[in-house]
Amino acid sequence: KDCNGYFLGQTDIGVSMWDSFQEAWDQLKEQGLIDEDERLGVSFPNYYRTKHEFLEGLEGDDEITNTLKVVSFEEKVVRCPYRELYNSGKSGKSAREYAEWFVPTTRTWSHSTFKSGLKTDRTDEDKEKVMGQFWENYMTLVEKNPEIHGMDYVHAYIVFEKKE
């Protein structure tokens, strides 16, 4: 998390990826595909460190502070290349094509987390049917206003120098 409070998928450009996920997931309940327990059952185990949290791990550790010096610490937002290309007009994609291109980049790392929020007594086939509708909900949401959907990254770059 940078000094502006930005983190993966939630920066100053566009809508929050996390809010969009929530909207697409909540639609499953409205569609009668999940119950309230399942709607509330998804939890991402993500934690985004601040500059202070990155650097505090060095404090009080004589072995580290005697051998390494922090030369610089920089936080940078890396804009979503999918959204950037789409918004430049150079992708040649329709709104739906953009949704079908962008959404799988979020699916690769989040599908299993969403799926684990579904009740254990469901069959895997049933869970995948629900998940298919979730991803369709998300693509439909992105398709409505593709210019504002993306996944910016927020990186911390720390440069160390070995002390002589």
Secondary structure, 3 states (H helix, E strand, C coil): CCCCCCECCECCCCCCHHHHHHHHHHHHHHCCCCCHHHHHCCCCCCCCCCHHHHHHCCCCCHHHHHHEEEEEEEEEEECCHHHHHHHHCCCCCCHHHHHHHHHHHHHHHHHHHHHHCCCCCCCHHHHHHHHHHHHHHHHHHHHHCHHHCCCCEEEEEEEEEECC
